[in-house]
Amino acid sequence: MTFVRDTIFALSSGRPPAAIAVVRVSGPQAGEAVRALIGRVPAPRHATLATVRQPATGEAIDQAVVLWFPGPASETGEDTAELQVHGGRAVIAGVLTALATVPGCRAAEPGEFTRRAFHNGRLDLTRVEGLADLIAADTDAQRRQALVHLKGFLGDRAEGWRRRLIEAQALVEAGIDFSDEGDVPTELLGPALAQVRLLRDEIGQALADGGRGERLRDGLVVAIAGPPNAGKSSLLNRIVRREAAIVSPVPGTTRDVVEVHLDLGGQPVTLLDTAGLRDTADPVEQEGVRRARDRAGGADLVLWLREAGAEADLPPAGLRGRVWTVATKVDVVNLREALSGDVAGRQFFTSAVTGEGVPELMTALQAEAEARVGVGEPALVTRARHRAGLDDTVAALDRALAEGPGREEIVAEELRLAARALGRLVGRVDVEDILDVIFRDFCIGK
């Protein structure tokens, strides 16, 4: 990105039309851009009512509230302005067109405002990821977890660990470099390794959380699976209270996986309606069955549907995670004993027509999500990248602790590698290769 030279602008609010639209500008020419559109630069951090005009013709575009934030004390660390205009499409287009005529200004790329904040030291990578998660949050639990990470829940902890590692490393290296100096204690390795051992235990405890932070980000994935015409799509539609999936008496109607996101008591749950599992000569249905097996195999929980009173259809071997058996169409066969044959896991009896048994199933799913994710303090580790960085740190610390007297150079090198792994976690060193991955999913204007 050419963020050092360019001034960027973008619509930072939602899709028009809307009552209000926010257009952001950031970069060295932000002040000139504001002056070109409203004739002056407002007082810093004071809302100013002004008429926005086309720079070339002076034609009025709209009346706006303009805010001016001179760098480095701004969100991006650069001179930044916000124009709050009316949210009509023509107004927004007029403002963006006017900004594009200002020399040195261009439209922003996705995530570029936040990326500048990172490069200018306003955010570390864990806070950037917390911001991304906050924007994407669907439930209260996800929102709470994302907000504490935006405030530095992991980043501050990692920076503290890194400082303590550097102090331990300094002790070891002092013993190496100044062993012949009279004012340097002869035994520095022991205190350094004692500090390292405490750090290793703290980081190890953070990692021993069962992955609940990642689970909360992604949600509990529940696959609805079973033979054709077992009522999978009907049950999904009943749960979400809309026609999310096509329902037909013709077997094999569902070909692709239908994915629906739910908020169950603040816990995110993703329901997958899959194709009926059976042998078929239809190549399109074969692909649907293959996808169904793949998604069910990767789900946290499988609801295996069977018609009450029908022949036993057991779930295929190899399904990962827990399996619950759900008898469907109990309004037609109203016998609890009708679920013949062996069953897997917990049993539920439902009717998509009357709704019988569905509340009990949803209550159980909510409890399952809470049990797997937890409802206490937000998790410290929320992404695979975090876990990998901390795993690398612990591995280096373990190698350092395995060394002894006479191996101080090796201990110092392992501590350096551990500190480097923590530095990568917050974005201090060697992160250019992951920046594009982190920022690619940001929306334009953020």
N, C-alpha and C positions, 0 to 999 in steps of 0.2 A: 504494500500500500504506500501511496505517496502522501501520507498524512502530515509529514513535516512541512511540506510546501503548500498543500491545498487547504482551502477552507471548504467545509462540507455543510450540506443542508439536507433536510428531509422532513416529511410529515412524521411526527412522533406519536400522534394519537391514533384512534381507531379509524376504521374505514368510513368514508363519507357516504351519505350525508349524516351530519351530527350537529348538535347544538354549537359545540366549540371544537376547533381544531388547533393543535399545537404544532408549529413549525420551528424546528431547532436549527441553529447555525453555530458552528464551532470551527475555530482556526484563526490564523493571524489576520485575516481580512474580515473577521466577523463584525468589527466595529464599522468598517467602511461599508459593509453590506447593509447594516442597520441604517447608517447615515444616508445611503442611496435610496432606501425605501421610505424612511419617515423624516429625513432632513436633519436629524441630530442623533446623538448617542445619549440615551437616558442616564440618569443618575444610577449608580450601581445598586442593585437589589431593591429598587423602588418600582412598583407597577406604574406604568405610564400609558395613558390613553393617547393614541396617535392615529393619523390617517396614513394608510399604506398606499403608496403610489408606484406606478410604473416609472423606473428611473429615466427612460428615454423620452416619454411623452408627458409625464406628470399626471396622467390619468389616475383617478382614485380607484383603488381596488376594493378596499374595505376599511372599516375602523377596527383597530386592534389594541389589545393590552400588550405592551412590550416590556420585557424584562432583560436587564443587561448584567452579566456576571463576568467581570474581568478575571483573567487567569492570574496566578495559578489556582486561586480559591474558587474553582468552579467544578462541576461534576466531571468534566473531561480533563481539567488541568490547563485548558486553553481559554482564550477569550470566547465566551459563549453568549448567545442571545436566544430568547424564545419569543415568538410572535403568536399570541392567542387570538385567532381570527374566527369568524363565523365558519361553520363546518360544511358549507355547500361545496359541491365539486368545482364550480366555476371560480369561487373565491380561492380555494386551495390551489387550483391550477394557475391562477393569476399570480399568486404569491411565489410559487415555485418557479414560474417562468421569469418573474422579475429577478429573483435571486440568481438565476442562471446567467443573466446578463452582466452581473458584477464580475469584473476581472478577478481571477484566482479562485472563484467559487465553482463547485461542482456538486452533483447529487451524491449523497453518501451511499456506501455499500452496506450490506447487511452487517449489523453489529459493530460498525466502525466507530460510533460514539463511545461505546463501551471499551473497544480495543484501545482507543486513544487514552481513556481513563486508566487502563492497565499500563500502557507504555509510559504514562506520565506519573505513575506511582500513586494514583488515587484509589486503585483497587488491586488486590492480588488475585491470583487465578481462582482460589477457592471462593472469594467473594463474587467474582464474575460468574462462576458456576451457580452460586446461590441466587444471583439475579436471574439467570436463565431459568432456574427451577421455579423461582417465584412467579415469573411470567407464565410458565407452563402449568402452574399448580391448578388442580381441579378440585381438591378437597381441603378442608381446614387443616388436617394433619400435614398434608404436603406443604401448605402455605406456612405453617408454623416452622417446620423443619427448614424450608428454604430461607425464611426471614432470619433465623439465627445464623445461618451460614453467610448470608449477605452481610451480617454484622461482624463476621470474623470468628465464628465459633471454632472452626477448624484452623483457619489461617493464623489466628493469634496463638493457638496452642502449638501449631507446628513451628512458628517463629520462636516461641519460647524454648521448645525442644532443641531447635537449631542453635540458639545462643548457648545453651548449657553444653551441647556437644562441642562447640568451638572452645569453650572454657576448658573442658576435659582434654581436648586435643592440644591446647596451649600448654597444659601441665606436662603432657607426655613429651612434647617437642622441646620444652624448656629443659627437661631432664636429659634429652639427647644432645642439644646444642650447647648447654652450659654446665655440663656435668663436672667440669674442672674448676668452676667458679666457687669461691668460698661462701657466697651469700645465697646460693641456690641449694635447697634441700636435696639430700642425696636420694630420697625415696619419694618420687612423685607419681610413679605408675600406680601404686596402690590406691591413693585417693581418687585418681582419675578413673580407674576401673570401677570403683565403688559408685561414682556418679553415673558411669555408663550403665551399670547394672540397674540402678533405679530408673534410668530413662528407658531401658529395654523393657522393664516390667510395665511401665506406664503405657508405652506404645503397644505392647502386646495385649494389655487389657482393653485398649481402644479397638483393637482388631478382633477381639473375642466377643463380638456382638451378634453373631449369627447372620450377618448381612442384612439386618433389619432396615438400615438406612437405604440401601439399594432397593429393597423390597417396597419401601414406602414410595420412593421415586417412581418405580415402575408399576406398582399396584399388584395386588393378588390376581394372578391370571388363572381363570377358571374356564376349562373347555367343556362344552356341552356336546357329548358324543353318544354314539349308539347306532343301532341298525337303522335302515331307512324306515320312515313313517313311524318312528317312535315318539314323535311330538317334540322334537328338539326346537324347531323354529317357532312352534306355537308357544312353548314355554318361554323362550326368549322374548317374544312379543308381549306375553303376559307380564313378565318381570319389568320390562322397560315401558310398558303401557303405550306402545305405538307399534306400527307395522314396520319394524326394523328388518325383518326377514320375510321372504315370500313363503306362504303356506299353501301346500297343494296336496291332494290325496295321491298324486302320482309319485311313486318312489323315485328318488334320485333328483328331486327338484333342486336341492341345495348343491351347488357345484364348488363355490368358493367359500372361504371362511369369512363370516360376518362378525365384525368386532364392535362391541359396544362398551363404553366406559360408564361406570356407576360410582356414586358416592354413597357408601353405606355407613352412616354414622360417622362421617369424616374420614373413613378409610377408602382408598381407591381400589376398585375391583374392575377388572376387564373380563367381560364375558365373550367367549368365542363360540359361535354357532357353526358347527362343522358338518360336512357331508356325511350321509349315512354310510357306515362301514359295511361293505359287502363286496363279493367278487362280481365283476361286471365286464362285459366285452366292449362297452362304450368307451372310447379313448378319452373323451372329455370327462366323463364321470370317473374314470380311472385316475385322472389327474386330481380331481376333487377329493377322492378317497386318499390319495397319497398325501395331499396337503393336510387333510383332516388328521391322519395318523401323525404327521410331523408336528402339528400344532398341539395335539393332545399329548404327545410324548414330551413336549417341552413345557406343558402347563404346570402350575403349582398344585392344581386340584382338578380332577376330572369328575364331572357329573355324568354317570353312565345311565342313560335313559332306557327303560324297557316298558312296553305296554303291560299293564296289569293283566295277569292271566295268560300272557303269551308264553311261548317256549323260552327256555333259558337262553339268553344271549350274553355270554360273559365277555368282559373287556379283554382286548388282545393282551397277550403277555408283553411285558417290556414297557408299559406305560409308567412314566416316572411320576413320583408324587403319590398322594393319597387319592383314592377313588371312592366316591359315594354313589350308591345306587338309588335312582329316582324312578319310582313307578308312576307312569303317566296314564291319563284317561281313566282315572278312578271313578269319574262320573258315569262311565259306561260299564265298567266292571267294578262294582262297589264292594269289593271283598279284599280285606287286608291280607288274607291267606292266599290270595290269588297270585302273589309274587312267588312263583314256584321256582325251585332250583336254587343253586348256590348264589349268594349275593356278595358284593364287595363293599366293605366299609359300612358307613352309616346308611340307614334306609329312610327314604321319604316317599310319601304318597301324595300325588298332585293331580290337579285337573286344570288345564289351561282355559277350559270353558267356564268353570265356576270359580276358579281361583283357589279352590281347596288345597291346603298344604303349602301354597306358595309363600305365605308370610313366615311359616315355620322354617322353610328352606332359606329365605333371605336372612332371618335372624341367625341361623347357623352359619351362613356365609360371613356375616358381619363379625361374629365371634371368632371365626377362623382367621379372618383378616387381622383382627386385633391381636390374636394370639401369636401370629407369625410376625407382625410388625412391631407390636408393643404400643402402649398408649402413654408411656412415661416421658422422660427427657428425650429431646431429639437426638438422633444418632450422630456421632462425630464423623463417621465414614458414610458417604452417600453415593459414591461413584466407584467404578472399577479402577479408575485412574488413582483415586485416593488410596485404595487398598493396595494397589501395586506399589505405589511410592512408599507406603509405610512398611510393606513386606520387604522391600529392598533395604530400608533403613534397619529393620530388625535383623535381617540376614547379615548385614555388615557389622552390627553391634555384637551379634553372636560370634562372628569370626574374631572380633577384637577381644572379647572376653575369653576366648579359647587360647589366646596367647599368654605368655608369661614373661618374667624378667629375662632380659637379653634379647627380647623381640620387640623392643619399643618402636622401632621403625615400622614394623608391620602393623602394630596397634595404631600408630598415628595415621597410616594410610587408610586403614579400615574406618577410622573415625572420620576422616576426610570424605570417604565415599558415603558414609551415613549422612553427614551434613549436606552433601551434594544432593542426595535423594530427597531430603526435606526441602532444600532450596528449589528443586524442580517442582515439588508439590505446590508451593506458593507462587512459582514463576520467577524465581530469582536467577536461575541458570538454565541454559540449554533447553529452552522451551519453544523455540521457533518452529520445531517440527510438529508441535501439537496445537499451536495457536489457531490454525485454519480449521482444525477439527472442532475446537471449542466454539469458535465464533460463527461457524457456517450456519447454525440453526437459529441464530438471532434474527429478529425482524429488522427491516430497514427502519432507521430512525431511533434505534436503541443502541 
